């Protein structure tokens, strides 16, 4: 059996950490302005500056140092309102 990594698979195979990082960073960035049920408005880093959001994304995804640069790019894209680079 194949060893499963920390990132859940989708129908096309395992998701890359940037997919998770972009989605989570986007949710955290808008959390303070969109205070709806199920949002992350009380989460650490929610609505914070780039460093706070990046730290929370890294903590939640538990990414290794080999993905730090990719996660930082995904967080920067999400906070700037850009489409992801993948």
N, C-alpha and C positions, 0 to 999 in steps of 0.2 A: 504494500500500500504506500502511496505517496505521502510524504510528510506535508502537512498543511502549515503554511506560514501564518503570521499574525493578521493577514488581510484576507477577508472572506472572498470566496470565488463568486463570479457572476456566471451567466450562461456561456460566456466566451472564454472562461478561465479565470485565474486569480486577478484581482484588480491591482493595479500598480498603486503604490502609496500616494502618488500625486493626485489620483482621482479622489481618494479619501480626504487628503489634506485640503484640496480645493473646496470640496463640499463643506467640510467642517469649518474652514476659515470663513467661507461665505456666510454660513449660519451664525458664527460668532460675531462677524462684522456687523450684521444687521440685527443682532439680538436686542440691542437697546432701543432701536427705533421701531421694531416690530414685536411688541410685547403680547404675543398671542399664546394660547395654550400650547404646550409642547415645544416652545422655543427655548433657547439656551440663555435667556436674559439674566439668570442668576449664576451662570457658570463663570469660573475664573477666566478672565480675558475677554469676556463678552463686551463688545463695544469699546474695547480698549485700544491702545496704540498698537502699532505693528509688532513690537517686541512681545507684548502681552499675549496677543493672538497667536503668534508663532510659538511661544513657550507652551501655551495650552494645547495647540495642535500636536506638537512634538510629544507632550506628556500623554495625551489621549491615545495617540497612534503608536506610541512606544517604538518609534523608528530608530534604526541604528544610524551611526555616523555616515554610512555609505549613502544614505538617502537625505541627509541634511540639506544639501544644496537644492535638490528637487522639491523638497517640502517648502523651503524658504521661497522658491520661485512661485509655487502654487499659492502660498499665502499672499505674496505680493500681488499676484494676478487677481485673486479674489477681492482683496481690499481696494484695488484700483478699479474694480468693475470690468476688468478685461476678461476675455474668454480664456480658458485654459490653453496652455501651449502644446498639449499633446495632440 
